[in-house]
Amino acid sequence: MNSSLKASRVVWASRMAAQVRVSKALVAGSALAALVELASPLPARVTAWSVALALGLGVGVGIVFGVYPAHRAARLDPIEALRAE
């Protein structure tokens, strides 16, 4: 099996795992909101704007604290980077 086929399978598996996690989180959040609404006088609903806001914040944090430092590190010379530590 060539390396590009392996890489595409890894990417596909990673995306599928992410979709499963997102689906589980949506179900768990909706169930928790329904439980809070039943158990207390507080109204609790999962609205589309709150899901969009959470998704946007998650993507923003991932980019700022994940992709940006990785991009900066990729531009460094490996030997010099290890020597600086």
N, CA, C and O atoms as CSV, one atom per row, in Angstrom:
chain,resi,resn,atom,element,x,y,z
A,1,MET,N,N,0.847,-1.174,0.000
A,1,MET,CA,C,0.000,0.000,0.000
A,1,MET,C,C,0.896,1.242,0.000
A,1,MET,O,O,1.812,1.353,0.816
A,2,ASN,N,N,0.629,2.169,-0.913
A,2,ASN,CA,C,1.491,3.349,-0.992
A,2,ASN,C,C,1.123,4.364,0.094
A,2,ASN,O,O,0.058,4.282,0.706
A,3,SER,N,N,2.011,5.305,0.313
A,3,SER,CA,C,1.852,6.235,1.429
A,3,SER,C,C,0.680,7.196,1.233
A,3,SER,O,O,0.057,7.603,2.214
A,4,SER,N,N,0.367,7.568,-0.007
A,4,SER,CA,C,-0.756,8.492,-0.208
A,4,SER,C,C,-2.078,7.800,0.098
A,4,SER,O,O,-3.007,8.442,0.587
A,5,LEU,N,N,-2.178,6.505,-0.181
A,5,LEU,CA,C,-3.391,5.766,0.148
A,5,LEU,C,C,-3.533,5.631,1.659
A,5,LEU,O,O,-4.634,5.758,2.194
A,6,LYS,N,N,-2.429,5.375,2.344
A,6,LYS,CA,C,-2.455,5.310,3.806
A,6,LYS,C,C,-2.867,6.648,4.394
A,6,LYS,O,O,-3.670,6.701,5.325
A,7,ALA,N,N,-2.325,7.720,3.858
A,7,ALA,CA,C,-2.646,9.050,4.369
A,7,ALA,C,C,-4.114,9.370,4.154
A,7,ALA,O,O,-4.750,9.942,5.038
A,8,SER,N,N,-4.668,9.014,2.999
A,8,SER,CA,C,-6.076,9.310,2.757
A,8,SER,C,C,-6.969,8.482,3.671
A,8,SER,O,O,-8.025,8.954,4.094
A,9,ARG,N,N,-6.558,7.249,3.983
A,9,ARG,CA,C,-7.330,6.445,4.931
A,9,ARG,C,C,-7.268,7.027,6.334
A,9,ARG,O,O,-8.263,7.008,7.059
A,10,VAL,N,N,-6.125,7.535,6.715
A,10,VAL,CA,C,-5.988,8.153,8.035
A,10,VAL,C,C,-6.858,9.400,8.115
A,10,VAL,O,O,-7.529,9.627,9.122
A,11,VAL,N,N,-6.851,10.198,7.070
A,11,VAL,CA,C,-7.677,11.409,7.049
A,11,VAL,C,C,-9.148,11.030,7.116
A,11,VAL,O,O,-9.909,11.647,7.862
A,12,TRP,N,N,-9.564,10.021,6.345
A,12,TRP,CA,C,-10.957,9.588,6.352
A,12,TRP,C,C,-11.358,9.083,7.731
A,12,TRP,O,O,-12.425,9.437,8.233
A,13,ALA,N,N,-10.519,8.264,8.345
A,13,ALA,CA,C,-10.813,7.731,9.676
A,13,ALA,C,C,-10.884,8.844,10.707
A,13,ALA,O,O,-11.726,8.811,11.604
A,14,SER,N,N,-10.012,9.821,10.585
A,14,SER,CA,C,-10.016,10.951,11.504
A,14,SER,C,C,-11.294,11.765,11.373
A,14,SER,O,O,-11.874,12.182,12.376
A,15,ARG,N,N,-11.731,11.992,10.147
A,15,ARG,CA,C,-12.972,12.748,9.936
A,15,ARG,C,C,-14.177,11.986,10.460
A,15,ARG,O,O,-15.073,12.581,11.059
A,16,MET,N,N,-14.208,10.689,10.244
A,16,MET,CA,C,-15.324,9.887,10.737
A,16,MET,C,C,-15.359,9.899,12.258
A,16,MET,O,O,-16.430,10.016,12.854
A,17,ALA,N,N,-14.201,9.778,12.888
A,17,ALA,CA,C,-14.145,9.813,14.348
A,17,ALA,C,C,-14.617,11.172,14.875
A,17,ALA,O,O,-15.308,11.240,15.891
A,18,ALA,N,N,-14.248,12.233,14.194
A,18,ALA,CA,C,-14.687,13.572,14.607
A,18,ALA,C,C,-16.198,13.706,14.462
A,18,ALA,O,O,-16.845,14.292,15.330
A,19,GLN,N,N,-16.767,13.181,13.396
A,19,GLN,CA,C,-18.211,13.254,13.205
A,19,GLN,C,C,-18.943,12.460,14.278
A,19,GLN,O,O,-19.992,12.892,14.757
A,20,VAL,N,N,-18.415,11.326,14.654
A,20,VAL,CA,C,-19.029,10.534,15.720
A,20,VAL,C,C,-18.988,11.297,17.036
A,20,VAL,O,O,-19.975,11.326,17.771
A,21,ARG,N,N,-17.843,11.919,17.338
A,21,ARG,CA,C,-17.728,12.686,18.584
A,21,ARG,C,C,-18.691,13.870,18.600
A,21,ARG,O,O,-19.300,14.157,19.630
A,22,VAL,N,N,-18.831,14.553,17.477
A,22,VAL,CA,C,-19.745,15.690,17.401
A,22,VAL,C,C,-21.181,15.220,17.592
A,22,VAL,O,O,-21.955,15.867,18.297
A,23,SER,N,N,-21.538,14.118,16.983
A,23,SER,CA,C,-22.894,13.583,17.124
A,23,SER,C,C,-23.179,13.206,18.574
A,23,SER,O,O,-24.248,13.508,19.104
A,24,LYS,N,N,-22.220,12.547,19.206
A,24,LYS,CA,C,-22.391,12.184,20.619
A,24,LYS,C,C,-22.530,13.425,21.492
A,24,LYS,O,O,-23.342,13.443,22.417
A,25,ALA,N,N,-21.753,14.452,21.211
A,25,ALA,CA,C,-21.825,15.684,22.000
A,25,ALA,C,C,-23.173,16.379,21.827
A,25,ALA,O,O,-23.730,16.903,22.792
A,26,LEU,N,N,-23.697,16.387,20.603
A,26,LEU,CA,C,-25.008,16.997,20.380
A,26,LEU,C,C,-26.104,16.249,21.122
A,26,LEU,O,O,-26.983,16.868,21.722
A,27,VAL,N,N,-26.059,14.939,21.086
A,27,VAL,CA,C,-27.062,14.138,21.795
A,27,VAL,C,C,-26.930,14.346,23.307
A,27,VAL,O,O,-27.933,14.516,24.001
A,28,ALA,N,N,-25.708,14.332,23.810
A,28,ALA,CA,C,-25.498,14.509,25.252
A,28,ALA,C,C,-25.934,15.904,25.704
A,28,ALA,O,O,-26.550,16.044,26.760
A,29,GLY,N,N,-25.626,16.915,24.931
A,29,GLY,CA,C,-26.035,18.270,25.284
A,29,GLY,C,C,-27.534,18.443,25.274
A,29,GLY,O,O,-28.097,19.083,26.162
A,30,SER,N,N,-28.185,17.877,24.276
A,30,SER,CA,C,-29.648,17.960,24.216
A,30,SER,C,C,-30.290,17.195,25.367
A,30,SER,O,O,-31.271,17.656,25.950
A,31,ALA,N,N,-29.738,16.029,25.697
A,31,ALA,CA,C,-30.271,15.244,26.811
A,31,ALA,C,C,-30.082,15.969,28.138
A,31,ALA,O,O,-30.975,15.967,28.985
A,32,LEU,N,N,-28.926,16.586,28.315
A,32,LEU,CA,C,-28.673,17.334,29.545
A,32,LEU,C,C,-29.608,18.530,29.660
A,32,LEU,O,O,-30.103,18.827,30.748
A,33,ALA,N,N,-29.852,19.209,28.565
A,33,ALA,CA,C,-30.779,20.344,28.582
A,33,ALA,C,C,-32.189,19.878,28.910
A,33,ALA,O,O,-32.899,20.546,29.662
A,34,ALA,N,N,-32.605,18.750,28.361
A,34,ALA,CA,C,-33.933,18.215,28.666
A,34,ALA,C,C,-34.032,17.813,30.131
A,34,ALA,O,O,-35.069,18.024,30.760
A,35,LEU,N,N,-32.965,17.236,30.682
A,35,LEU,CA,C,-32.951,16.845,32.086
A,35,LEU,C,C,-33.034,18.066,32.997
A,35,LEU,O,O,-33.760,18.047,33.991
A,36,VAL,N,N,-32.302,19.119,32.672
A,36,VAL,CA,C,-32.344,20.348,33.463
A,36,VAL,C,C,-33.741,20.959,33.400
A,36,VAL,O,O,-34.252,21.448,34.408
A,37,GLU,N,N,-34.348,20.934,32.241
A,37,GLU,CA,C,-35.681,21.515,32.086
A,37,GLU,C,C,-36.716,20.732,32.896
A,37,GLU,O,O,-37.649,21.318,33.444
A,38,LEU,N,N,-36.552,19.414,32.972
A,38,LEU,CA,C,-37.475,18.606,33.764
A,38,LEU,C,C,-37.243,18.749,35.260
A,38,LEU,O,O,-38.200,18.764,36.034
A,39,ALA,N,N,-35.995,18.853,35.673
A,39,ALA,CA,C,-35.652,18.826,37.090
A,39,ALA,C,C,-35.696,20.188,37.762
A,39,ALA,O,O,-35.686,20.260,38.991
A,40,SER,N,N,-35.745,21.255,37.005
A,40,SER,CA,C,-35.713,22.577,37.635
A,40,SER,C,C,-36.692,23.510,36.935
A,40,SER,O,O,-37.167,23.227,35.835
A,41,PRO,N,N,-36.982,24.622,37.589
A,41,PRO,CA,C,-37.885,25.585,36.951
A,41,PRO,C,C,-37.205,26.422,35.858
A,41,PRO,O,O,-37.858,27.238,35.208
A,42,LEU,N,N,-35.908,26.222,35.657
A,42,LEU,CA,C,-35.192,26.990,34.653
A,42,LEU,C,C,-35.481,26.463,33.253
A,42,LEU,O,O,-35.456,25.253,33.031
A,43,PRO,N,N,-35.753,27.345,32.319
A,43,PRO,CA,C,-35.912,26.870,30.947
A,43,PRO,C,C,-34.530,26.577,30.338
A,43,PRO,O,O,-33.621,27.404,30.406
A,44,ALA,N,N,-34.398,25.413,29.757
A,44,ALA,CA,C,-33.112,25.033,29.156
A,44,ALA,C,C,-33.384,24.481,27.771
A,44,ALA,O,O,-34.088,23.483,27.615
A,45,ARG,N,N,-32.828,25.129,26.777
A,45,ARG,CA,C,-32.987,24.685,25.393
A,45,ARG,C,C,-31.665,24.812,24.663
A,45,ARG,O,O,-30.868,25.708,24.941
A,46,VAL,N,N,-31.443,23.913,23.735
A,46,VAL,CA,C,-30.270,23.983,22.872
A,46,VAL,C,C,-30.745,24.612,21.567
A,46,VAL,O,O,-31.478,23.993,20.795
A,47,THR,N,N,-30.319,25.838,21.336
A,47,THR,CA,C,-30.747,26.552,20.133
A,47,THR,C,C,-29.655,26.497,19.070
A,47,THR,O,O,-28.493,26.206,19.358
A,48,ALA,N,N,-30.057,26.781,17.846
A,48,ALA,CA,C,-29.100,26.725,16.731
A,48,ALA,C,C,-27.984,27.748,16.904
A,48,ALA,O,O,-26.831,27.460,16.581
A,49,TRP,N,N,-28.303,28.933,17.406
A,49,TRP,CA,C,-27.254,29.948,17.545
A,49,TRP,C,C,-26.242,29.557,18.620
A,49,TRP,O,O,-25.060,29.881,18.504
A,50,SER,N,N,-26.701,28.856,19.679
A,50,SER,CA,C,-25.746,28.447,20.714
A,50,SER,C,C,-24.819,27.347,20.198
A,50,SER,O,O,-23.641,27.309,20.553
A,51,VAL,N,N,-25.348,26.453,19.360
A,51,VAL,CA,C,-24.512,25.418,18.757
A,51,VAL,C,C,-23.498,26.058,17.809
A,51,VAL,O,O,-22.325,25.684,17.800
A,52,ALA,N,N,-23.960,27.030,17.008
A,52,ALA,CA,C,-23.061,27.717,16.076
A,52,ALA,C,C,-21.978,28.497,16.829
A,52,ALA,O,O,-20.818,28.511,16.418
A,53,LEU,N,N,-22.363,29.144,17.932
A,53,LEU,CA,C,-21.394,29.892,18.731
A,53,LEU,C,C,-20.347,28.958,19.331
A,53,LEU,O,O,-19.153,29.255,19.290
A,54,ALA,N,N,-20.787,27.833,19.886
A,54,ALA,CA,C,-19.846,26.868,20.468
A,54,ALA,C,C,-18.909,26.301,19.404
A,54,ALA,O,O,-17.712,26.142,19.648
A,55,LEU,N,N,-19.447,26.000,18.241
A,55,LEU,CA,C,-18.624,25.484,17.152
A,55,LEU,C,C,-17.606,26.526,16.694
A,55,LEU,O,O,-16.441,26.202,16.465
A,56,GLY,N,N,-18.045,27.771,16.562
A,56,GLY,CA,C,-17.141,28.843,16.157
A,56,GLY,C,C,-16.030,29.078,17.169
A,56,GLY,O,O,-14.872,29.266,16.796
A,57,LEU,N,N,-16.384,29.066,18.449
A,57,LEU,CA,C,-15.364,29.245,19.481
A,57,LEU,C,C,-14.382,28.075,19.497
A,57,LEU,O,O,-13.178,28.269,19.664
A,58,GLY,N,N,-14.897,26.874,19.324
A,58,GLY,CA,C,-14.013,25.702,19.295
A,58,GLY,C,C,-13.046,25.742,18.141
A,58,GLY,O,O,-11.863,25.442,18.304
A,59,VAL,N,N,-13.539,26.110,16.970
A,59,VAL,CA,C,-12.670,26.219,15.790
A,59,VAL,C,C,-11.645,27.330,15.995
A,59,VAL,O,O,-10.472,27.161,15.661
A,60,GLY,N,N,-12.079,28.457,16.540
A,60,GLY,CA,C,-11.155,29.568,16.781
A,60,GLY,C,C,-10.044,29.200,17.746
A,60,GLY,O,O,-8.878,29.514,17.506
A,61,VAL,N,N,-10.401,28.536,18.839
A,61,VAL,CA,C,-9.396,28.118,19.811
A,61,VAL,C,C,-8.450,27.095,19.186
A,61,VAL,O,O,-7.243,27.138,19.423
A,62,GLY,N,N,-8.996,26.178,18.391
A,62,GLY,CA,C,-8.156,25.177,17.731
A,62,GLY,C,C,-7.154,25.793,16.781
A,62,GLY,O,O,-6.006,25.356,16.710
A,63,ILE,N,N,-7.582,26.802,16.053
A,63,ILE,CA,C,-6.679,27.460,15.108
A,63,ILE,C,C,-5.615,28.261,15.847
A,63,ILE,O,O,-4.427,28.166,15.538
A,64,VAL,N,N,-6.046,29.045,16.819
A,64,VAL,CA,C,-5.097,29.907,17.524
A,64,VAL,C,C,-4.069,29.091,18.306
A,64,VAL,O,O,-2.873,29.379,18.244
A,65,PHE,N,N,-4.527,28.075,19.041
A,65,PHE,CA,C,-3.617,27.343,19.919
A,65,PHE,C,C,-3.081,26.046,19.319
A,65,PHE,O,O,-2.293,25.358,19.967
A,66,GLY,N,N,-3.484,25.698,18.110
A,66,GLY,CA,C,-2.999,24.480,17.488
A,66,GLY,C,C,-2.306,24.710,16.170
A,66,GLY,O,O,-1.125,24.397,16.017
A,67,VAL,N,N,-3.026,25.251,15.225
A,67,VAL,CA,C,-2.499,25.390,13.875
A,67,VAL,C,C,-1.427,26.471,13.798
A,67,VAL,O,O,-0.390,26.262,13.168
A,68,TYR,N,N,-1.652,27.600,14.416
A,68,TYR,CA,C,-0.679,28.695,14.331
A,68,TYR,C,C,0.690,28.312,14.915
A,68,TYR,O,O,1.701,28.519,14.244
A,69,PRO,N,N,0.763,27.765,16.136
A,69,PRO,CA,C,2.089,27.361,16.637
A,69,PRO,C,C,2.735,26.255,15.797
A,69,PRO,O,O,3.953,26.236,15.621
A,70,ALA,N,N,1.923,25.345,15.286
A,70,ALA,CA,C,2.485,24.283,14.447
A,70,ALA,C,C,3.055,24.861,13.158
A,70,ALA,O,O,4.098,24.416,12.680
A,71,HIS,N,N,2.379,25.841,12.603
A,71,HIS,CA,C,2.881,26.488,11.381
A,71,HIS,C,C,4.189,27.221,11.661
A,71,HIS,O,O,5.123,27.160,10.862
A,72,ARG,N,N,4.256,27.911,12.793
A,72,ARG,CA,C,5.508,28.596,13.153
A,72,ARG,C,C,6.633,27.600,13.374
A,72,ARG,O,O,7.763,27.832,12.944
A,73,ALA,N,N,6.334,26.498,14.040
A,73,ALA,CA,C,7.365,25.491,14.319
A,73,ALA,C,C,7.836,24.814,13.041
A,73,ALA,O,O,9.001,24.429,12.944
A,74,ALA,N,N,6.967,24.664,12.073
A,74,ALA,CA,C,7.345,24.010,10.821
A,74,ALA,C,C,8.343,24.842,10.029
A,74,ALA,O,O,9.086,24.303,9.210
A,75,ARG,N,N,8.368,26.145,10.263
A,75,ARG,CA,C,9.304,27.005,9.537
A,75,ARG,C,C,10.685,27.033,10.167
A,75,ARG,O,O,11.625,27.546,9.560
A,76,LEU,N,N,10.830,26.491,11.381
A,76,LEU,CA,C,12.114,26.523,12.067
A,76,LEU,C,C,13.028,25.406,11.569
A,76,LEU,O,O,12.572,24.366,11.093
A,77,ASP,N,N,14.331,25.654,11.695
A,77,ASP,CA,C,15.311,24.628,11.425
A,77,ASP,C,C,15.292,23.666,12.622
A,77,ASP,O,O,15.450,24.113,13.758
A,78,PRO,N,N,15.104,22.355,12.397
A,78,PRO,CA,C,14.962,21.421,13.512
A,78,PRO,C,C,16.147,21.412,14.486
A,78,PRO,O,O,15.955,21.340,15.700
A,79,ILE,N,N,17.325,21.484,13.968
A,79,ILE,CA,C,18.511,21.457,14.828
A,79,ILE,C,C,18.565,22.700,15.713
A,79,ILE,O,O,18.822,22.600,16.913
A,80,GLU,N,N,18.324,23.862,15.126
A,80,GLU,CA,C,18.340,25.106,15.887
A,80,GLU,C,C,17.204,25.133,16.922
A,80,GLU,O,O,17.390,25.621,18.036
A,81,ALA,N,N,16.035,24.610,16.551
A,81,ALA,CA,C,14.909,24.587,17.485
A,81,ALA,C,C,15.212,23.713,18.693
A,81,ALA,O,O,14.896,24.079,19.825
A,82,LEU,N,N,15.825,22.557,18.454
A,82,LEU,CA,C,16.184,21.672,19.572
A,82,LEU,C,C,17.306,22.253,20.412
A,82,LEU,O,O,17.341,22.062,21.627
A,83,ARG,N,N,18.209,22.950,19.779
A,83,ARG,CA,C,19.322,23.565,20.511
A,83,ARG,C,C,18.809,24.685,21.412
A,83,ARG,O,O,19.365,24.909,22.488
A,84,ALA,N,N,17.774,25.384,20.997
A,84,ALA,CA,C,17.244,26.508,21.780
A,84,ALA,C,C,16.528,26.022,23.036
A,84,ALA,O,O,16.410,26.769,24.007
A,85,GLU,N,N,16.053,24.786,23.026
A,85,GLU,CA,C,15.391,24.264,24.222
A,85,GLU,C,C,16.452,23.924,25.200
A,85,GLU,O,O,16.151,23.460,26.299
